[in-house]
Amino acid sequence: MGMEQRPRVMQRSTLVNQRWEEPMEKARPFAIPKQAVWTAYRKVRANQGAAGIDDVSIEAFDRDWKDNLYKLWNRLSSGSYFPPPVKAVPIPKKGGGERILGVPTVADRIAQTVVKDYLEPILEPCFLDDSYGYRLGKSAHDALAITRKRCWQYDWVLEYDIRGLFDHIDHELLLRAVRKHTDCRWVLLYIERWLTAPFETVGGQVQARHKGTPQGGVVSPLLANLFLHYVFDEWMRRNHPQNPWARYAGSIRSWLVTAGGLNTGWGVLHVVSPDCSLTGRWASFRWLDDGSRMS
């Protein structure tokens, strides 16, 4: 009498390994490579960062990373991924008051990085040279260097700051700008879902959002740059090519030869007017004598 053959029981970890490492044999609406999710995961892991509303830290996510990545990839590829609410963390400002920092979950930061990695190489060649914030190969040091140089070349400077850039971006105008550069369905789908994902406060209150893109989101800086590329950068290039400018996110400097260029300053104020859902303040319009020029 032979020994009874028992069915082979596979460990859960083995099943997870097979699922993550198996090829994409099933047809899904969106062809998102697993490698894109893996690359995004490595970037988020390197950046660290706090947990979102689910209280899952990077370390906790790592303990079951293959299963977590598989589920995320599967939902992204099938179109069934819906971002959870963004954790709203109040941050005190130096001058008083506070700003809200949006902290997505670890999984959502990975998903946003997948979209950012797809979209950034498409948008980057379109951005103008004098846009410095959140750009590949550019930094605040570069913005300061060009500011010092131009403050010695011109006699007048307009200094302008957009209030709450990330909080007031018009969703429809932004999506129109994204559609101008890509027709990738899953990129457009998930950007729209991220834009409308609600805030959740520390006390558990959920707040709907109808404008803005959370400061703290992985894809938010890229989207904000795209918005200002059309609202400000291209407008200056077309309407005032004689006036050089430099922009670092929502902080703008524009140089003028004479005080007669004040009309350009008013134009800048108009272009970031409520028509584009942004407001700002005219920080200063001043003559650069030798004592006030940046050395």
Secondary structure as UniProt FT lines:
FT   HELIX           12..21
FT   HELIX           34..47
FT   TURN            53..54
FT   HELIX           58..62
FT   TURN            63..64
FT   HELIX           65..78
FT   STRAND          86..92
FT   TURN            94..95
FT   STRAND          98..103
FT   HELIX           106..123
FT   HELIX           124..126
FT   TURN            129..130
FT   TURN            133..134
FT   TURN            136..137
FT   HELIX           140..153
FT   STRAND          156..163
FT   HELIX           165..167
FT   HELIX           171..181
FT   HELIX           185..196
FT   STRAND          199..200
FT   TURN            202..203
FT   STRAND          206..207
FT   TURN            215..216
FT   HELIX           220..228
FT   HELIX           229..233
FT   HELIX           234..239
FT   TURN            241..242
FT   STRAND          245..248
FT   TURN            249..250
FT   STRAND          251..256
FT   HELIX           259..261
FT   HELIX           262..271
FT   HELIX           274..276
FT   STRAND          279..287
FT   TURN            290..292
//
